[in-house]
Amino acid sequence: MTLSARYVFPVEGAPIASGCLTIQDGRIAWVGSARERVADLDLGNVAIVPGFVNAHTHLELSALEGQHRVAEQAVEIEVEDEVNWLHRVVEQRKSGLPGELEQAVGRNLQESIRAGTTSLADTTTAGLSWDQVAEAPMRAVVFAELIGLKRGRGLQTSAEAWDWIGSIRPEAQVIANARPGLSPHAPYSTAGWLYHKAAASRLPLSTHLAEMPEELELLERGSGALRTFLETLGAWDDEWEPISPRPADYVRRGELRNADWLIAHGTYLEPTEFWQFRPEAAPNNHRVAIAFCPRTHARFGHSPHPYRAMLERGVVVCLGTDSLASSPSLSVLDEMRFLHRRDDSLNGPLLLTMGTLFGAWALRAETTTGSLKPGKSADIAVIDLPDREDSDPHQLMLESDLPVSATMFEGKFVSGAWSHF
């Protein structure tokens, strides 16, 4: 099958006007100009891009009660204190009905697919999202959360995570295009021994790190709003000691370096430590990437995120949506557009790479997906384009409100106008 479109964006190459893509057996066989091939299906005034990679999300979370769901393309977002938000998340989960989290996973998976997502990293409770993610047309790593400063709570969440992992047959991972992982939640909520146990597992790992100033205060002085929050929940441990007052040490100290780490947020990492996250600084081909969630970052009014300084120093920064509890949609394209409107100096090719190939690299899937290249899986998103011209075709995508109109996974349309094709 050969598709043509107004533009094809290979990512590992310049945009192709009047582009063409040939697919055979679910893989990309050829990419080039429509002058060189006869298309079986002309998609019209659209952009064909690689399927988006959502490098950090929580599919089981829904919008909070009373949350104002702002327009997806808004530049300004109402600011909320993050510790207060954590209180609200905990209270909503406590009051939820049985099955609500599973229902949210199903809804949010469908929303993600409609938004052009073909790969994602989901952080979930004891693998709760696995069954639905494993059946969905996408690639994924599902991270089971490890939580607990108190030993009893830590043992409980660890046992639940390992019980889930033990229930997955190895062949099921191949069939599902999904892998299990572990997520020590954050330094402020997870004891150090859980981080070390996760690192010894040889599984992919994810953690929330250097997320807020209150985290730094807790690690440095054992005080502040996060301690009060944990005491209110009965989760504080007077005997707790952090691995280090420096968040970076939670992934780069000793044996903790011997794992793949996907760091959610990383807003308050020290610039002098960025070098530790460069690919060449990781031992034995282990990988570290930063998953930046622009609209969630804006929601909590944080200091400017150092994504540009990280990129300039060779750190892999990819994009995530976080959850509907903190973001208005689960669209990586919306995150790209939001970031572009806040920082129009970030060029289109780099922004598209952050939403595709960098995320694929973070999930160790860059040889399979993340760009439109012969031999890779035909995972694509089709984006409607405005009826105008621009010297930089990336601006047609980024300076528009037009949606993803179709999603393809392994050469089959799984959402949108051509799903019957």
N, C-alpha and C positions, 0 to 999 in steps of 0.2 A: 504494500500500500504506500502510495506517495501522496504527501500532503503539501500544499502550497499556502503561503500567507504573505501579507504585506511585508512583514519582517520576521526573520528567524534570528534568534539571539543564541549563538552556540555557547557563550561564556568564555570558552577557551579559543577565542577568535572574535573578529569584528562582526557586528550585526550585518546580516545579508538582506538587502532590499529585494523584494520579490523573491523570497527564499523558498526553498523546497527541502523536504525531509522524506527519505525513503525508509520504510520499516519492514523488516523481515523477521518472522518468528519472534516477535516481541522485542527485537533489538534494532538499533539504528544502523542502517546499512550505508547510508550516504547522506551528506548535507551539502547543499550548494545552491546555485541560482536556478530559478524556475525556467530559465531559458534552456537549461540542459536536460530537463526531464518533463514528461507529461504527467500532470497531477491526476490522481484518481479522485481527489477531493480538494477543492479550493475553499479554504476557510475564510477567505475574504480579508476585510480590514481588521486584522488581528496580529498580535505578536505571538509567536511560538517560542516559549522559553523552557528551560529545564523545570521539572516539578520542584516546587519549593521544599526546603528542609526546615522544619520547625525544631530548632535545637533545644528548646526548653518549654515544656508545657505540663499542665496538670489537667488531664481530661476529666477527672472525676469531680472537679470543682465547677460550680455554677455561679452566676451572678449573685451577689449578696442581696439580701432583702433590703429594699429601699435604695439599692444602687442605681444611680442615674446612668443609663447606658448611652453615653454620648455618641455622636456621629463618628463612624469609623475614621473619617478623614479629618477630624478636628485637629487643629494645631495646638489649642489650649485644652488642658484637661484639669478638672477640679482636683486640687491637692488634698490628700488625706494623710494624717500621721500613720506611719506603717505599724507601729506597735498597737495602736488602737484598731487598725485593720486586722491584725492577727487575732485580737480579742473577738472581733466580729466573725472571722472565719471559724474559730473554735466553737463559738456559740451556735452558729448555723449548723455545723456538723453535729453537735450534740443534740439539736432539736430535730434533725432529719429523720425521715421515715425509712424503714428497711427497703432496700432496693433503689433508693434515690441516687446513690453514687453510681451504680451500674447503669441506670437510665441516663445519667448525665454523660457517662462515657460514650454511650451510643449516639446521643445527640451531637456531642462535640466531635466525634469522629466524622460524622456526616458533614458537619460544618467545615471541618478541616479539609476534607476531600473536595468539597465544592469550592473551597478557596485555593485550590491548586496544590495542596500539600501531598507529596508522594513519599516523604520520609519524615519521621519525627522521633523525638526523645521524650518519653512520657514518664513523669515521676508520680508514683501511685502507692497506695497502701497495700503492702503484702501481695503485689502482683494483681490487684483487683481488676485492672484494665486488660490484662493479658489476653483472655479468651476472645474478646471483641477485637482488640488490635491485631491479634494473630490471624483473624479471619478477614480483616479489611485489606483492600487493595493498596498496600503501602509497605514500605520498609520501616522498621522501628527497633529501637532499644527501649525496653520497659524496665525502669529502675524502681525497685522496691525500697521504700523509705525505712531507714533505721533511725529511731528516735529514742532518746532517754538519757538524761543526766544521771538519774537514779539507776542503780544496777538492775533492779527488778524490771523496770520498764524497758531498759535496753535489752535485757535477755528475752523479754517477750517479743519485741518487734524483730529482733534478730532471728528468733526461732520461727516466727511466722514467715519471714522472708525466705529463709532456707527451706522451710516446708514447701513453699510455693516453687522455688527453684528445683527442688528435688522431684516435684510432680511433673516437670516438663521433660518429655522424651527428646533426646538429641535430634532425632529425625524430624520432630515437629517443628523445630526451629528452622530447618532448611525449607520445609514446605511453606512455612508462614512468613518467610523473609523477616523474622523477628528474633531478637536475642534478649535474654534477661540480663539485668545488671543490678547494682546496689547503689543506694543513695543515702549515705550519712547526711541527715537533713541539713544541719548547719552547726557551726561551732557552739552556738548558744543553746542548742537543743539536744546535742548528741555527744556523749562521752568520748574521750579520746580512744579508749580501747575498741569502740565500735568502728572508728576510722581505721585503726590498725587491722582489725579483723577483716574489714571490707577489702583493704589493700592486699591482704594475703590471699584473697579469693581468686585472683587472676580474672575477674569479671570486669567489664566496663563499669566505671564509677561516675557518679555525679554528686555535686554538693552545692548548696547555696553558700557563697563565700564573700566576705567583705561587702555585705549587702547594705548595711546601714550604720550610721555613727554609733547607735546604741550597742551594736555588736562589738565595736572596738572598745567602748567603755567597759563592757562586761569582761572582755578578755584581758584588758589591761588592769582593771581595778576591782572587778567582781561586783560592780554596783550599777545603778541606773534603772531606766524604765524596763529593760528586758528582764532584769532580775525580779523586779516587782511583778511583772507579767507572769513569770515562771512560779513565783511564790503564790500568786493568786490561783494558779492551776494546781498547786500542790506538786509541781514538777521540779522545784529547786532542790539541789543537793548541797548541803553546807560543806561537804567534803570534796566537792568537785574542784578539779584543777584543770585548766586548759592545757592543751598540748603546747601552746605558745601564745604569748600576747599578740603575735603577728599572724594574721589570717593565712598568709601564703604558706606558712609552715605546716598547715593542715594538709597540704597536698605535695609539698616539696621537701619535707624533712625525713631523712632516713629512708626506711622501707616504704614510706608513703609515696615516694617518687616512682616506685616500681609498679605503676598502674596507669591506665588511661583515665584521665580526669576531664569531665565536662563541667566547667565552673559556671554556675548560674550567677549572673550579675557582675561581681568583681568590681563594683564601683569604687570601693575605698582601698583597693590594693595600692601599695606604695610604688611610685614610678621607678624607684631604685630596684624593685623586685621584678619588673616586667621581663627582664632578660631570662628569668627562670622558666618562663612559660613559652619561650621560643622552641620550635620543634627540635632544633639542633642541641638544645640544652637538656632535653629529656633522655635518660639512659635507655639503652636497649630498645630503641624505636618506640618507646611509650609516648603517648600523645596527651597534650593538654590544650584545651580550647576554651575560650570565653564565650558564653551564650548571653548576648546583650538583648534585653527586652525593652525597646525604647519607650513604649507607651506606659508600661508598668513603672519604669524608672521615673517618668514624668508624673505619674499618679501620686508618687510619694514625695515629690518635691526635693529629690536628692541633689547633691552637688553635681556639676556636669560630669558625665561619664567619660572616662579617659580612653574611649575606644580608638580615637584617632592616634593618640600617642602609642597605644598598644600596637596598632597596625603598623605605624612607622618603625617600630622596633622589632617587627617580625612576628608578633603574636597573632595567632589565628583567632579572629573575632567573627562569630556567626550570629544569627538572629533567632530569637524565640518570641513567642507571644505571651509566655506565662499563662495565666488562666483567665476565664471569664469573670472571676472574682476580682481581678485587677485590671483587665483590659477589655475594650469594647468588642473585640472580635478575635477569632483565632486565625487570622489571615496574615501570613508573612508579607504579602504584598502591601497590606495596610501598614505594617510596621515600616517597610521600606519607604513608603510614601510619606509617612509621618516624620521619619528621620530626615528625609530629603527636604521637607518643608521647614524643618528646624535648622538644618545645616546644608544649604544648597552648594557648599563647597565640596561636599563629598561626591565624587564623580559617579555617574551612572554605572559604568562597568564594575567598579569596586563594590557598589551597593548591591548590584545583582549577584555578584560573586559571594558576598556575605550571606545572601538569602538562599544560595544554592550550593555551590561547590565547596565553600568553607564548611558549611554544615555537614555535607557528605563526608568530608575529610574527618571531621570530629567524630563521626559515627563509623569510621573505617569503611565507608561505602563509596569513596571517590573513584574507584576503578569501575564501579557499576553504574553510578548515577551522579547527578550534580552538574553535568554539562551535556551538550548535544554533540556527541562524538561517535563516529562509527565504532561499533563493538559494544557500546554501552546500552543499557536498558532504555527502551522508549518510554521514559517517564517524563511527561511534559505537562505544562500548563498553557492554556490558550487565553490570551487577554485581549479584550476588545480595545480598539484604538480610536482616538478622536479623528474627525475628518479635517485634519489640518496637517501642515508640513512642519518639520523642525530639522535644523542642521544636525542635531544630536538625537537620533531616534530613541535613546533611552528616556528622553524627556517626555515623549509621547506616552510612555507607561507611567512615569513618576509624577507628572503634572496633570493627572487625569483622575476622575472618580470612577471610571468605567471598570466593570468587574472582570474577574476570571469567568470566562464563558464555558470552559470545558476543561476536564482533567483526564489525562491518559496515564495508565500504569501498565507497563510491560506490553505496550502496543495496543491496548484496548481502552476505549473511552469508558470511564467509570463514573463520569458526571458530565452534565451539560447537554448542549443542543445536539451533539452527534453521538449520544450514547447508543443509539440504535445501529450505528454504522459498523 
